[in-house]
Structures are given as structure tokens and as C-alpha cells.
Amino acid sequence: MRYSHYADGGWIGMLLLLIFVLVLVGGLITVSVILLRRFARPSESHDQAIRILNERFARGEIDKDEFEARRAALRT
């Protein structure tokens, strides 16, 4: 009596199942990493943009009106 219909494939079926599971897990991990990187970057680039804007204002490269307009644009 056979215990499971999965045993019909023998060792080739088990190897294919193992490869499928590894590809599936690898794909899920890859998608997770890509999504985490995509959502982590905007805050870092936003902080850097504000820092550069503050430096330009401090050096006198832009006036107060331009500084406030650009800062307001970055907030949205």
C-alpha cells in the first residue's frame, strides 16, 4: 500500500520539489528585499535634499524666498 501519491515520482520528483521550493523561497526573499529597499530610500534622499538646501541657504547661494519655496516643495 502506498502512503502518498508524492512517492510516485521517486527521487526525481523529490529533487524537482526541492528545486521548486528553493526557487519559491528565493523569489519571496528577493521581492521582500527589493520592496524594503524601495521604501527605505525616499526618507534618506529626502533628508539629504533638505541638508543640501540648508547648506545652500547658509552659504548665501539662495535667498529666503527661494529657500522657503523649495523647502515647501520638498515637503509635498
JODA-V910874 format. One record per helix or strand of 3 or more residues. SS is the DSSP state (2 for helix, 1 for strand). FROM is the first residue (numbers start at 1). TO is the last residue. If there is no record, write none. Layout:
BEGIN
SS;FROM;TO
SS;FROM;TO
END
This chain:
BEGIN
2;5;59
2;64;75
END
